[in-house]
Amino acid sequence: MKTITQIFLMFNLVAFKRFIVGKEPLRDNRRREFARLTFFRRSAL
């Protein structure tokens, strides 16, 4: 469980950095990463 939470936090940090930099469009990026996070949570549980 520890490794899963660490990976989850790292993924969130990467997404947050991308959001701050603003290199990628926000709407598309958010939808894609939200789908990934929901899928990752389901697979983890």
Helices and strands as residue ranges (DSSP letters): H 2-21, H 26-44
